[in-house]
Amino acid sequence: MQTVLKNINSADVASYFIWMPCIMGDSRDEAVERVSEFQDPRVHNYWDDKRISGDAWQERLGLSSFAWDTYFIFDRSVVWHKNVPEPTFWMHQIRSAEDKAPFLDEKEFESRLKTILAIKDKGVQ
């Protein structure tokens, strides 16, 4: 995602990274260390030690386990309420979700994000 952010220099992009314990050794300290890799003022980092966000995304996306290594794009018109909204586009790195959305391809993700930004710039809603 660092490359995507470097290639898209738009103030209309905000990135929210939610770090949570997913595999052995994941910890808040490790997440804090990894945060230094993302030196971009548009990046906001959060630690979710109870994997609440992963459970919420599991329910929204219809996954068989909590969601992690998922990458979402939301159009500016998406409204957030109590429950997480349907993403405009998403990709993942979860083998059990292969039938739900494409496996992460950063070039494709970047292309989709650029398309959504271009539609917004043309004033199309």
N, C-alpha and C positions, 0 to 999 in steps of 0.2 A: 504494500500500500504506500510505502514511502515514494516509490517511483510514480505512482498515480498522482499523488499530491504534488510532487515536483513538476509533473507535466501539465497540471491544470492549476494555473495561477489565478484562481477566481475567488473573490471575497464571498461569493454565493455558495461556496462549499464549506461545510463544517463537518468535522470528523469526530465521532464519539467512540472511543475505544473502551470497551468494558472488559477488564481483566478478571478472571475468576479461576479457582483451582479446578483443573480438568484432568490433569494427569499427575502421577507421583512427582513430587518435588515442586509443583506450582505453589507459589506463595506470594503474599503481598510484597515482600522484599524483592523477590525476583521480578515481579511486575514493575516495581519502582525502577529497578535497574534497566529493564527493557524500554521504559518510557523515554529514556534518554536517546533512543534511536529515532524518535519522531520529533524532531526539532522544527515545529511548524506551529504558528500561533492559532491555526484553525483546528488543531487537535486538542481534544478534551479527554482526559483519562479518568477512569473510575475503577474502583476495586469492588467486586461483588463476591464477598466470601461465602455467601449462602447460595450462590448461583440462581438467584431470583430471576434475573434477566434471562438466563438460559432456559429456565422453566417456562417463562412467559412466551418466549419465542418458540419453544417446543409446541406449546398449545396453539399459537397463532398459525404456525407453519404445518402442523399436523405431522410432526416428527415422532419417531419411536423413542427418542431420548432427548435430553436437554440439548439446546443449540449452543454450539461453540464453533469457532473458526467459521463464522458466518459474516457475510459482507453485504450490507444493504444500501440501496439508494432510495431516497424519498424525494418525491417532487415537493416543491415548496408549498403546494396546495394541500398536502396531507395534514390532517388535524390529529393531534395526539390527545387522547382522553385517558381514562383510567386504564383501559386495555391497550396493548400495543397495536398500532395500525398495520394493515397489509402493506408491505414494502412495494414501491414502484417497480423495483428490480432487485434481485438478490442472487448471490452465488455462495458457495460453501466449500468446505474441505472435509465433509462428513460422509464417509462411505455409505452409511445407511440412508442418506437423503438423496441418492442419485436420481430417483424418479421425481423429486420435488422441484429441483432447480439445477442449473448448470454447475459443474464443479469449477472452482475458481480458476479463471484465466485472467490475469491482470490486464492484458491488452484489451480483451473484450469488456471487462468491467470499466476500464478507462473510456473506451469507445461509447458505451452506454451512458456514462456520466456526461461526456461531452455532448451527446445527442440531447439529453435532458436539459442541459444548460443552454444549448443552442435554441431549443424550442422556447425556453423561458425568455431568452434574449430577443426573439422575434415577437414576443408578446402573445404567443399562443398558449392557451391554458388547457 
